[in-house]
C-alpha cells in the first residue's frame, strides 16, 4: 500500500459518506482507494460541479463528503464550489493532489494553501508517509468538530511512497455541544420575560434544535420563523411564519416587524434574513445565539450575544424560566394572530394579478401549479438569480431536509450541481430544481451526470432569455441603459435536455403541464427539463432591494 491508498482507506474508516470528483493523473490512485474501501463515488463532468455536489450531499445527509481533484487546475476549477461550502461552514474534505515542492516549473505548480485561504477554506497537508494517517485524521477532525471545509493537499512526491505499518484510523469523538454561560442564559431569560411579542428565527445553526426552540417559544408566547436555508424546520407549527426576510409573505414581514424581541438561533441575521434591517422596528431588542464569538453582531447591532449551541441554549433558558416560576403565557400567540397566520402567512394565500399570456406563463402561476402536481415527498434545490423567489416561496417541502439552498457565495450556476448532490443524499425523495436560463446554461454539462445516475430530477427552468436580475435592476424606466450584454436569444432547453438523454417539455400555459403528470406516472428514471417561458413580473422586489443595499 502506498500513501495515496492509505489516505483513501483512512477516510473510509473515518466514515465519509460519498465522494465526488474529476479524475486525473494526480488524484487517480486516491480516488480508486476511496472506491475500493467502500466509499461511493460520483464522476462529474467538471470540478466545479463536483464541488457543489459534495457540498449539497453533506448539507442534506449530515455526513462528511469528499471532493477529489487534480493538482493545480483541478483545484482552481472547483474554487467557486469550495468557496460556497467554506462560507457555509460545510464539513467537507477536498482531496487535492499537489505538485511536488521541487517541481517549480510544473504546469500544475501553484500556491494551493493561498488559494484555500482566499476562499475561507482550511488548508492541511499530508507531510510524509509516517504522518499520513495523523494528517488525514487531523483534516477530518477539523471538518467535523470545527464545521469547516478542509483542503487536504497530497503532494505527488509523497503519494507514491510505501506506507508504513499503521493501526486503523482513530475514531473521531464529536465535541460536546457548547453550553452558554449562566450569565448569558439569565440575560436572555430576562429579555424574554419582558417581551410581549417575541419572534424566534432559526438559521442553519438552529436546524438541529427544532424541539428545544419550539418548547421555549410555546412557553414564552413567541412566533417562529426561519432563514431561507432552514426552510421547512417548523412545518406543522401553528404559529410558524415561514421564511423571514426577502422571501417573507407580506403578513410574515408585518408580524416580524411588530416584534419587540427577535432571537436568532444559529442565524446570521444578515441583509437577506432581516431585509437590510427593515424587519427590525425601533426599540426592538435583538439577540443572536451562535457557536462562534466573531459571528455575534457581525451583520447588525445586537443587544445580546450568546455563545452556545442553539438547542442547549433554548433548553437552558426554558429550565431557568421554569425554575423562576415564570408561567406559560400567550404573548404573540393570540387567537387573532393564529387566524391571520392560517389565512395569509403562506404565499399560496397571497393574491396577485396573473400576468400570463398566450406565449408566456406567470412564474407564480407555474410554480403554484407544480406545487400541487409534484409529490409532496420532495427535495427542492434552488439556483441563484432573479427567479429564485418563486421556488423558494411557492414550492413546499416536507421538512428542513427537503430544501437545499447554496447561496452563501451568491453564485449563479450552482443549482443543478446542488440538486444532484442532494438527491444522492436523500434517494427517497423526488429531486426538484428551480433554476434560471442563465444558471442552467452555466451548469448544463452536469445534466449528463444526472442522466448517467438515472435521477428522476425535475428541472424547472424559469426562462426569460436574460440575466433577469440585471435586466430589471439596470433597465428601470428613465435609465436608458443598453441591455444587450444581459439579454440573449431564446434557448430550447427541452430539446437540449433530450439531447443529453433526458425528457424535455416546453411550458407556456397551464395546459402544457399535463405532460408533467404523464412523466410522473411513467415511473421515470431520467431527468425532466421543464423549459418554462415566463412572463416578466417587473423584477423581484427583494432582489432589487439587495442591489440597492450594495
Buried (B, 14 or more C-beta within 10 A) or exposed (E): EBBBBBBBBBBBBBBBBBBBBBBBEBBBBBBBBBBEBEBEBBBBBBBBBBBBBBBBBBBBBEBBBBBBBBBBBBBBBBBBBBBBBBBBBBBBBBBBBBBBEEBEEEEBBBEBBEBBBEBBBBBBBBEBBEBBBBBBBBBBBBBBEBBBBBBBBBBBEBBEBEBBEBEEBBEBEEEEBBBBEEEBBBBBBBBBEEBEBBBBBBBBBBBBBBEBBBBBBBBBBBBBBBBBBBBBBBBEBEBBBBBBBBBBBEBBBBBBBBBBBBBBBBBBBBBBBBBBBEBBBEEBBBBBBBBEEEBBBBBBEBBBBBBBBBBBBBBBBBEBBEEEEBEEBEBBBEEEBBEBBEEBBBBBEBEEEEBBEEEBBBBBBBBBBBBEEBEEEBBBBBBBBBBBBBBBBBBBBBBBBBBBBBBBBEBBBBBBBBBBBBBBBBEEBBBBBBBBBBBBBBBBBBBBBBBBBEBBBBBBBBBBBBBBBBBBBBBEEEEEBEEEEBBBEEBBBBEBBBEBBBBBBBBBBBEBBEBBEEBBEEEBEBBBBBBBBBBBBEBBEBBBBBEEEE
